[in-house]
Amino acid sequence: MTETAGAPQNSSTGAGRDFLTRRKFAVAALSGVLASRLLPSAAVGAAALPTRRTLPDYRRTGDRSDSEALLRMIGSGIAHIHLPGGGGSARDGTYRIGMDAVRQGSGLPSGTRITGDGADTIVRPAAASQGCVFDVLASNAREPVRDIAFEDFAVIGWVAEDLFNEPTHLFRINGLRGAVFRNLSVSGFQGDGIYLGSGLRLGDERHNSLVEIANCRFDGLNGNNRNAISVIDCDSFTLTDCSARRVTRSGDGTGRIPQTPAERRNPRFGLGMPGALTFEPDRVGRFPVIRDVRVQGWSVEDCGGAAVALNLRENDSLDRPHSAIALTNIAATRCRIGIAGHGYSGDKALTQAVPYGIAVEGFAARDCAIPFQFDGLVDASLAGTANNCGTAMLGFAGGANRAITIRCDFRDCGKSDALNPGVALRIARSTRNLSLDSSSFSGCGSSRADQPTTLIYFTGGSHTGMSAKNLSARATVSSPSQRPRLIGVAGGGVDLSARSADVSVQSADWSLGADDFANMVARRGG
């Protein structure tokens, strides 16, 4: 299929149709092992399935790990490599495998399928901080490796023993078209659990596409790692019914690189990491691709970063803009941030014509410092709940937002946020066409005398075309000496009059200062 470089992927409806059409023809074109996983078994003849061989049968005297047996099987053209439970070369029956596509001459070839016996099959890196377990590397951008599947086994890294090591990933994928990760337990990663990259060096161009991750469990063990899943480049990414816990270094806000053993042992030192599921294209070149993303069921607990981090490029700097990103049923519990989205810097989003097309449905944040944070996005929506969280933020990191829809039920939020005391939603920089329709606030605010409650707080910039229909606030916490505010404005201006009405306030003695509450117009001064 041909594409026009730089062609905007604007309409969410069009993007959805495009995604389905692309997926239909791409899956139909797959052969061998990947087709056997994505299509009903009746659709694939027995002749299409590779003969299964077990790794222990290929060991030889003098092997230092199971890596040598794996490489023999690959060199013999064996496509289906099975790892029987308890059959590893280590004394405890675990497998010890380390791959390095550069040093060993190649990574996993096209058509490889690696399977195990569920929890009984445990694979560990051959050596701590030395390469990865499974490595895929395309020779160039035009010739990806094709159709590889990993199913039904556990991989455990060395983070508990050998501490944090950012570039050490358990699965390292650079240039793979057609991938299945299914029924895996991935834990103890020192860097990432699964890394979908664009090459081994910054500026390399490789592309991943048609990646499926389903029913996988990620456990960082001690939160002293990078991300459970990093997506640097992928066209058509699907994640279904997966979870992560105890992942991602929180850091201390200084940005210092951990170097000594003591620094690498402490997840609260220095540079923090992005989050459990992170989309972060490289910041060089026009070639990175993040589009046709479908996440359906992603539950994260105890994360030092974001449950989902969308650290995207500015769309006008790409040949193929980021587009069609759908996140459904995302649950974030005790995460620093529930969902983080970053795009354009400054005020570029106010005039930029290429939207991102981000849709979040069924979102639930609980006990998160920041339930969600959007900066520099165009065309993004979020629907869900924030329970016992700090302050949600729009534009706080410096990027204006346009065409943003928030339909959120804020419950018991903004009580203990040190930066934004008593604030449930802070809107900074500037916004254009922001909708808060049908959002609600219950039990939010602060009861401290020095922390007045302001549920929606605008700080600086200008905010035009805003809608707040059917907004409701009830049972809100406030100091006995401070009258609560539904909306507060510090500098700039907010125009709510054009499209807003039907605000239901179910709490006594609200104050908007000198602003006209009846017409829902909050302007400079607040």
Disulfide bonds with the S-S distance in Angstrom:
none
